[in-house]
Every structure is written in C-alpha cells, then in structure tokens.
Amino acid sequence: MKSKKGRGGRLSKDERRKLITLRLEQYPAIRVSVLATDIGVSTETIRRDLEDLEKEGLISRAYGFAARPLSPEPEFMARDRLFSEPRNRIAKAMSALVEDGQVLIIGSSTTTLRVAERLAADHKDLCVYTDSTLIASKLAANPTFRIRLVPGIYKDSERCVYGPDTVDYLRRVYANHAILGATGLTSEGISNADHDVGETYRAMSLRAEQVTVVADHSKFLRPAVNTYAQWAVVDRLITDMPPYGDELIQGLRAARVEVVVAGDGGGQVPIAED
C-alpha cells in the first residue's frame, strides 16, 4: 500500500524517515526499490534518506536493501518467546533428518533449543555434544541419550559456555550432524551477534559430516558481528519461508545449499540449481 502524501502531494524528509523506520519495524529488511515505490519517491531520494539514517545508527544498509540497525540481540530468554510456532516447525523438520544412534553437535540458540526438545521426544540412543546448559537439560529428558556438555567459561546471558577450552575440546569431536543457529543470514554467510558464541559455532561447523543451520525468516538479510561460516561450509538451511533477496539467494545457489522450508506444504526449495 502506497503512503498518503501530505501538503502539495509530497512527503517531507521527516515524514519519509518515519515511514522508512516504521517499515523496518514490520520487516527485517526491505529492498530500496520497494521502499521508493511504497513511499512514492525516486530511488535516489530514498538512498539519500537511508544514508542519513545509517549515519545516525537508525538503520543499516547492504546489497540494495535497508535493514534494521546492527545491534546486540536481547538476552536468550527474551528471544525464546519470539517466533515460537515457526521454530517448532523448523525443529520438526530437523528431527526428521536425524537417525537413532547418531552423534550430534548442537550449538546454543533459541531455535536449536526447540530442536533439542523435539529430538528428545522423537529419538533414542543419540550422543550429543553441546555448549548449552539449557539444551543439555532438555535432552536429559530422554534417558537413552548420552549428553556431553563441553567445557568453557559460562555466559549466563546466553546459557552457554565459550572460550579457548570450548574450541579446543570441539577440535577432538566429529559428528554426523552439526545443528547451528544464527543471528543473521546474508550473501556472505551465517553470523552471530555474540562474538564468543560465533567462535564456538565456527569450531562446530568444521566437525561434522553434515552442517545444518536452523533459522526463521527474521534472520534473512540481517548482518551481525561475527560471520562464523560461509555458505560453502553449510549443507542445509531449514527455515520457515523461502529466502528472499537476490544476493542471499545467489549466495545459497553458489554454495549449493539445500533449503528446506518447514511447515504445511513445505519441503526442499530448488534454490541451488543452475
């Protein structure tokens, strides 16, 4: 829906800025051309507005998109209340790919926590390595599981451990699956807002036959501090809607990442085909 124009049929700069920030409260990222059409001005005008907003730290820009500003995520328990149903669908899709008796590495995140709950309900005889005390607790509901909480420095805000001991321990582990979350997904790869957790994820991504990223659509086109892996390292992305944004799609295609959209009628998206 196009915006209503004010005096003389034109929006003031302040009015345009308010509309841009309002749109980014509704969507994590929006193409510049879409903003221009929506607001009813040229792309050049929108780009000038975006430059000003970026200088003030109110937005971030990348690859022809305006995005929410680069900022720390809320603490773990606050994030866990968001996107509950999409994460449950993602967890179900991930569980379907795991076989009883396999060895898994699961990184700390709100989506992987849902995966852990589903695995405990669906499987038996799994051996799981994790940096998350919450994930270890959820997995412990299944008495057939062997759970190894990796060593490290405890970070209460993320309910996980991190540091050189964590990374060194993971170098001696090899698994069937590494299941990892994300703060952001861009053409460059997968990122995390917490640098320490990102370094743990980086180590985990190198220690499994298959690497799966589980992340809902709010992570699309969203940059974060630590890009812990490029798409070439990842075998599969499980999410709740098809990825959007030409650059993100091209990144997935170039790396031949399998994209699984979880939900009614969901399944593999042939995004990696030439």
Helices and strands as residue ranges (DSSP letters): G 7-9, H 13-26, E 29-31, H 32-39, H 43-55, E 60-62, E 65-67, H 76-79, H 84-95, E 103-106, H 110-122, E 127-130, H 133-139, E 146-149, E 153-155, E 160-162, H 164-170, E 175-180, E 184-186, E 189-192, H 195-205, E 208-214, G 217-219, E 226-229, G 231-233, E 236-239, H 246-254, E 258-261, E 267-269
